[in-house]
Amino acid sequence: MASITVRGPHQYQAQVRRKGYPTQTRTFESKTEAKAWAAVIESEMARGVFIDRSEAERTTLGDALQRYAQEVTPLKKSAENELSLIRRWQKHPLAFRSLASLYGVDFAAYRDARLKVVSDNTVRLELALISHVFTIANKEWNIPVSNPIESIRKPKVPAGRDRRLIDNEEERLLKAVADCQSENDGLHIATVLAIETGMRAGEIVDLTWRQIDFNQHIIMLSDTKNGTARVVPLTHKAEDMLKALPRPIKSSQRLFAFHDSRGMSKAFRRACERADIIDLHFHDLRHEAASRKAPHMQPTTLAKVMGWKTIQMAMRYYNPSAQELVAAVRAAA
């Protein structure tokens, strides 16, 4: 049964009580609105389709993000990066609204505004985080909310970067990173290692001496981006460079002093500026390594060396000419 109570000027509190359901209460500015809301709630209860939205109405997006940061983010490999993104979201006006009041149109407007400032991929990742927050809220926290991100268009996934070292850029780059050793401890070694092996920035930053096996000429990675262990073969240049480094007493010691991959990437950007090299990211060195190895090994082998789970990534680097394809077919005939 519904009741309307006057709580003050332009304050009408509607309350719906029905056996088997939690009491529902909401305040409106007019009696007409209060009656209309109560009628809807009573109808849903009578038809057995009522869903208690009170928790979704009490919980703001900021509250959900905070809980997500405490319960879900720590389980991810990119926890630090995601925490930074969560903090940025918590400052946005949408974070102060309840989950129940957020709709696709709100995030479509956010998408359009952000696309004027940052890249498509940045916006895609920002929306992906919010989408997962809503999914977790519904499935694991038992908060009855639909996912508003599912109803809007997402920015397109950008094509993979194909930036390579050109002309004398490698010479200039290696000179720049070698000249700033005191400022960026180990940047020269890290840069050469990336070019020679194709290791990711995070893998290089976290590398310890115990992972290097000079007898087998490999680096053993137990915790990689895709969650599987892999072996990184060392080129002669990479192995000789590592052997020339002073060994620490503890094999658990890291080779590099950078706090994380972001710190190393920042140092790398400064070195590129000094070398007058434009639009080169540290991760581009992984592309450079794969491009150099591709002509000398099968795609399946390249995928294994680079740590790709499928050969689709390897096929990007396998681009034989028409004459080479003809020769291969005739040789097999």
Disulfide bonds with the S-S distance in Angstrom:
none
